[in-house]
Every structure is written in structure tokens, then in C-alpha cells.
Amino acid sequence: MSPPPGPRLGAASPLVVGNEGFNAHRMSDLKSRELYRSSNGDTWHLCEENGRVFVLHRANLPSGGEVSRLELADFLARGNGPEQQAFLALTRTLLERG
């Protein structure tokens, strides 16, 4: 069964990246939260590592499964897609807690 359409906020969880340029000792320092999973299987994770916040995008396997690390400003500058909307929804939840 595929995930429902629209932004999907995930819980904080370990992120398994594989061998796409990340080494194992660095992965232990990585914290992540799934931001969005598209209907085609692409995923976006909000990550923090050693005080730096970024977005990790993993393409679906038929597209090659490539992993890209995006600086937050670059991720947001890409437009207003569902993955950016999910990030903004997560940010709003932080404001609502106040």
C-alpha cells in the first residue's frame, strides 16, 4: 500500500544511507527526521550533524537511489513542492508549541 498523498511528517528515526559517500563513523553523529516520502518512493530527511542542519534527499531505486545532501537554503530555494511544504508544516508545529 502506498503512502497517502500530501505532506507526511515522520518521527525522528535512524537514517540508513548506505554507501553513497557517507562513512559509518559519521553516521553515528547524524540525527534525522523524515520530512516527506513521495508516491514514487523519493524521500527527504531533515538532518543535523555536528551542529549543521541540512536536507538529505534519496531518489527512488528505479531512478538510481542516489543520495543528495542539500543545504537548507538551497532546498527551500528549489520551489514550493510537497517536500518544502512538509518542512514548513514541521516548522509551524514548533511555533504552535510556544
LUMNUGU-108002 format. One record per residue: residue number from 1; residue in one letter; x negated, y negated, z negated of N, C-alpha, C in turn. Coordinates in nm, 4 decimals, m for minus. Each point is the difference from the previous one (the first is absolute). Layout:
<guros>
GURO  nr rest     n_c1     n_c2     n_c3    ca_c1    ca_c2    ca_c3     c_c1     c_c2     c_c3
GURO NUM    a        X        Y        Z        X        Y        Z        X        Y        Z
...
</guros>
This chain:
<guros>
GURO  nr rest     n_c1     n_c2     n_c3    ca_c1    ca_c2    ca_c3     c_c1     c_c2     c_c3
GURO   1    m  m0.0836   0.1170   0.0000   0.0836  m0.1170   0.0000  m0.0885  m0.1239   0.0000
GURO   2    s   0.0302  m0.0976   0.0849  m0.0822  m0.1201   0.0090   0.0433  m0.1018  m0.1035
GURO   3    p  m0.0927  m0.0916  m0.0377   0.0333  m0.0994  m0.1005   0.1058  m0.0964   0.0521
GURO   4    p   0.0783  m0.0621  m0.0891   0.1018  m0.0933   0.0449  m0.0630  m0.1210   0.0652
GURO   5    p   0.0697  m0.0657   0.0919  m0.0567  m0.1189   0.0651  m0.0108  m0.1147  m0.0988
GURO   6    g  m0.0838  m0.0952   0.0316  m0.0137  m0.1185  m0.0831  m0.1180   0.0114  m0.0934
GURO   7    p  m0.0296  m0.1098  m0.0704  m0.1147   0.0010  m0.0908   0.0129   0.1075  m0.1061
GURO   8    r  m0.1089   0.0656  m0.0264  m0.0034   0.1034  m0.1028  m0.1114  m0.0341  m0.0950
GURO   9    l   0.0338  m0.0232  m0.1217  m0.1005  m0.0297  m0.1009  m0.0381   0.1282  m0.0687
GURO  10    g  m0.1275   0.0279  m0.0076  m0.0447   0.1230  m0.0630  m0.0578  m0.0256  m0.1374
GURO  11    a  m0.0107   0.1040  m0.0759  m0.0613  m0.0091  m0.1317  m0.1505   0.0090   0.0149
GURO  12    a  m0.0701  m0.0509  m0.0969  m0.1457   0.0103   0.0026  m0.0381   0.1464  m0.0013
GURO  13    s  m0.0936   0.0354   0.0859  m0.0393   0.1397   0.0097  m0.1401   0.0103   0.0580
GURO  14    p  m0.0658   0.1137  m0.0198  m0.1302   0.0181   0.0621   0.0147   0.0009   0.1510
GURO  15    l  m0.0962  m0.0568   0.0675   0.0021  m0.0050   0.1455  m0.1073   0.0924   0.0526
GURO  16    v   0.0390   0.0957   0.0803  m0.0953   0.0909   0.0619  m0.0265  m0.0511   0.1399
GURO  17    v  m0.1214  m0.0466   0.0236  m0.0327  m0.0620   0.1273  m0.0658   0.0979   0.0956
GURO  18    g  m0.0754   0.0930  m0.0482  m0.0689   0.0917   0.0900  m0.1399  m0.0489   0.0305
GURO  19    n  m0.0481   0.0281   0.1188  m0.1387  m0.0295   0.0344  m0.0138  m0.1182   0.0943
GURO  20    e   0.0942  m0.0925   0.0001  m0.0018  m0.1106   0.0936  m0.0831  m0.1175  m0.0507
GURO  21    g  m0.1252   0.0229  m0.0338  m0.0885  m0.1069  m0.0388   0.0009  m0.0342  m0.1484
GURO  22    f   0.0693   0.0721  m0.0827   0.0027  m0.0246  m0.1430  m0.0676   0.1182  m0.0673
GURO  23    n  m0.0906  m0.0280  m0.0937  m0.0657   0.1126  m0.0651   0.0652   0.0289  m0.1343
GURO  24    a  m0.0188   0.1194  m0.0489   0.0742   0.0503  m0.1155  m0.0255  m0.0807  m0.1268
GURO  25    h  m0.1226  m0.0427  m0.0242  m0.0242  m0.0708  m0.1255   0.0708  m0.1349  m0.0024
GURO  26    r   0.0210  m0.0625   0.1126   0.0730  m0.1265   0.0043   0.1489   0.0221  m0.0192
GURO  27    m   0.0536   0.1141   0.0425   0.1423   0.0252  m0.0098   0.0463   0.0028  m0.1447
GURO  28    s  m0.0876   0.0365  m0.0931   0.0409   0.0049  m0.1401   0.0288  m0.1397  m0.0531
GURO  29    d  m0.0548  m0.1045   0.0620   0.0220  m0.1378  m0.0424   0.1209  m0.0628   0.0684
GURO  30    l   0.0618   0.0700   0.0915   0.1090  m0.0547   0.0803   0.1341   0.0223  m0.0677
GURO  31    k   0.0764  m0.1081  m0.0160   0.1372   0.0080  m0.0486   0.0894  m0.0363   0.1178
GURO  32    s   0.1129   0.0694   0.0135   0.0859  m0.0303   0.1144   0.1465   0.0191  m0.0330
GURO  33    r   0.0821  m0.0652   0.0791   0.1447   0.0135  m0.0069   0.0506  m0.0018   0.1434
GURO  34    e   0.0773   0.1018   0.0344   0.0551   0.0027   0.1349   0.0971  m0.1165   0.0158
GURO  35    l  m0.0226  m0.0785   0.1055   0.0890  m0.1113   0.0316   0.1139   0.0449   0.0907
GURO  36    y  m0.0370   0.0740   0.1041   0.0990   0.0322   0.1026  m0.0428   0.1248   0.0763
GURO  37    r   0.0991   0.0791   0.0378  m0.0217   0.1166   0.0859   0.0982  m0.0128   0.1152
GURO  38    s  m0.0515  m0.0107   0.1218   0.0873  m0.0172   0.1162   0.0604   0.1331   0.0425
GURO  39    s   0.1022  m0.0086   0.0815   0.0670   0.1213   0.0474  m0.0926   0.0866   0.0852
GURO  40    n  m0.1063  m0.0597   0.0572  m0.0928   0.0798   0.0803  m0.1158   0.0568  m0.0819
GURO  41    g  m0.0019  m0.0285  m0.1306  m0.1010   0.0598  m0.0873  m0.1165  m0.0891  m0.0368
GURO  42    d  m0.0083  m0.1217   0.0552  m0.1040  m0.0929  m0.0431   0.0263  m0.0388  m0.1451
GURO  43    t  m0.1073  m0.0222  m0.0763   0.0158  m0.0462  m0.1380  m0.0888  m0.1210  m0.0250
GURO  44    w   0.0469  m0.0844  m0.0905  m0.0745  m0.1169  m0.0455  m0.0053   0.0059  m0.1507
GURO  45    h  m0.1187  m0.0179  m0.0565  m0.0203   0.0012  m0.1453  m0.0628  m0.1314  m0.0431
GURO  46    l   0.0513  m0.0559  m0.1084  m0.0650  m0.1132  m0.0639  m0.1053   0.0594  m0.0928
GURO  47    c  m0.1236  m0.0444   0.0138  m0.1111   0.0607  m0.0734  m0.0805  m0.1057  m0.0746
GURO  48    e  m0.0637   0.0463  m0.1070  m0.0954  m0.0815  m0.0747  m0.1213   0.0875  m0.0267
GURO  49    e  m0.1149  m0.0568   0.0288  m0.1253   0.0718  m0.0225  m0.1047  m0.1007  m0.0433
GURO  50    n  m0.0535   0.0197  m0.1190  m0.1039  m0.0886  m0.0527   0.0419  m0.1468   0.0050
GURO  51    g   0.1270  m0.0276  m0.0326   0.0491  m0.1370  m0.0055   0.0459  m0.0579   0.1328
GURO  52    r  m0.0144   0.0734   0.1087   0.0425  m0.0475   0.1329   0.1325   0.0647   0.0361
GURO  53    v   0.0944  m0.0804   0.0474   0.1314   0.0487   0.0407   0.0065  m0.0008   0.1519
GURO  54    f   0.0517   0.1091   0.0572   0.0100   0.0134   0.1447   0.1110   0.0977   0.0327
GURO  55    v   0.0305   0.0125   0.1283   0.1005   0.0945   0.0467  m0.0708   0.1074   0.0813
GURO  56    l   0.0355   0.1234  m0.0258  m0.0530   0.1131   0.0750   0.1118   0.0537   0.0882
GURO  57    h  m0.0242   0.0038   0.1297   0.0986   0.0529   0.0949  m0.0514   0.1328   0.0530
GURO  58    r   0.0864   0.0993  m0.0032  m0.0345   0.1294   0.0585   0.0988   0.0280   0.1116
GURO  59    a  m0.0530   0.0118   0.1218   0.0837   0.0332   0.1149   0.0478   0.1441  m0.0117
GURO  60    n   0.1103   0.0294   0.0650   0.0515   0.1375  m0.0035  m0.0950   0.0937   0.0739
GURO  61    l   0.0106   0.1282  m0.0264  m0.0919   0.0981   0.0592   0.0060   0.0046   0.1520
GURO  62    p   0.1183  m0.0061   0.0650   0.0007   0.0000   0.1462  m0.0748  m0.1194   0.0601
GURO  63    s  m0.0096  m0.1106  m0.0762  m0.0752  m0.1171   0.0458  m0.1472   0.0079  m0.0373
GURO  64    g  m0.0396   0.1058  m0.0637  m0.1396   0.0178  m0.0368  m0.0266  m0.0063  m0.1494
GURO  65    g   0.0971  m0.0454  m0.0790  m0.0171  m0.0038  m0.1452  m0.1065  m0.0959  m0.0482
GURO  66    e  m0.0381  m0.0962   0.0825  m0.1066  m0.0930  m0.0359   0.0400  m0.0868  m0.1191
GURO  67    v  m0.0970  m0.0279  m0.0866   0.0216  m0.0822  m0.1183  m0.0668  m0.1354   0.0215
GURO  68    s   0.0758  m0.1074  m0.0267  m0.0530  m0.1355   0.0135   0.0140  m0.0742  m0.1311
GURO  69    r  m0.1035  m0.0690  m0.0377   0.0022  m0.0841  m0.1203   0.0230  m0.1435   0.0461
GURO  70    l   0.1070  m0.0623  m0.0502   0.0361  m0.1355   0.0411  m0.0078  m0.0943  m0.1192
GURO  71    e  m0.0701  m0.1108   0.0168   0.0025  m0.1019  m0.1042   0.1433  m0.0495  m0.0103
GURO  72    l   0.0414  m0.0393  m0.1183   0.1377  m0.0390  m0.0245   0.0461  m0.1109   0.0942
GURO  73    a  m0.0821  m0.1020   0.0210   0.0363  m0.1105   0.0895   0.0212   0.0503   0.1427
GURO  74    d  m0.0848   0.0919   0.0449   0.0137   0.0551   0.1354   0.1281   0.0829   0.0122
GURO  75    f   0.0301   0.0778  m0.1027   0.1217   0.0805  m0.0008   0.1232  m0.0891   0.0112
GURO  76    l   0.0044  m0.1058  m0.0800   0.1154  m0.0894   0.0012   0.0088  m0.0799   0.1295
GURO  77    a  m0.1143  m0.0308   0.0611  m0.0017  m0.0776   0.1243   0.0479   0.0810   0.1209
GURO  78    r   0.0108   0.1303  m0.0140   0.0422   0.0850   0.1120   0.1470  m0.0148   0.0348
GURO  79    g   0.0775  m0.0686  m0.0823   0.1404  m0.0202   0.0329   0.0920   0.0276  m0.1161
GURO  80    n   0.1254   0.0273   0.0352   0.1026   0.0220  m0.1014   0.0648   0.1362   0.0209
GURO  81    g  m0.0815   0.1021   0.0161   0.0495   0.1359   0.0193   0.0474   0.0599  m0.1303
GURO  82    p   0.0515   0.1204   0.0049   0.0508   0.0633  m0.1217  m0.1071   0.0206  m0.1058
GURO  83    e  m0.1248   0.0185   0.0408  m0.1068   0.0183  m0.0986  m0.0284  m0.1310  m0.0746
GURO  84    q   0.0045  m0.1144   0.0700  m0.0156  m0.1289  m0.0673   0.1216  m0.0298  m0.0873
GURO  85    q   0.1189   0.0356   0.0470   0.1212  m0.0199  m0.0792  m0.0065   0.0818  m0.1297
GURO  86    a  m0.0541   0.1205   0.0077  m0.0146   0.0833  m0.1207  m0.0967  m0.0650  m0.0987
GURO  87    f  m0.1075  m0.0595   0.0515  m0.0948  m0.0698  m0.0871   0.0694  m0.1174  m0.0696
GURO  88    l   0.0776  m0.0772   0.0752   0.0701  m0.1146  m0.0580   0.1040   0.0449  m0.1025
GURO  89    a   0.0675   0.1114   0.0263   0.0972   0.0538  m0.0961  m0.0696   0.0397  m0.1299
GURO  90    l  m0.1175   0.0612   0.0103  m0.0763   0.0367  m0.1190  m0.0418  m0.1249  m0.0768
GURO  91    t  m0.0433  m0.1018   0.0710  m0.0395  m0.1257  m0.0631   0.1183  m0.0631  m0.0735
GURO  92    r   0.1186   0.0035   0.0607   0.1193  m0.0556  m0.0656   0.0304   0.0727  m0.1314
GURO  93    t  m0.0250   0.1301  m0.0056   0.0277   0.0731  m0.1252  m0.0896  m0.0514  m0.1127
GURO  94    l  m0.1211  m0.0447   0.0322  m0.0895  m0.0559  m0.1013   0.0578  m0.1314  m0.0545
GURO  95    l   0.0603  m0.0786   0.0873   0.0594  m0.1269  m0.0427   0.1253   0.0212  m0.0821
GURO  96    e   0.0758   0.1044   0.0321   0.1237   0.0288  m0.0710  m0.0261   0.0465  m0.1426
GURO  97    r  m0.1144   0.0578  m0.0243  m0.0349   0.0492  m0.1343  m0.0219  m0.1124  m0.0989
GURO  98    g  m0.0468  m0.1166   0.0540  m0.0389  m0.1137  m0.0808   0.0984  m0.0433  m0.0979
</guros>
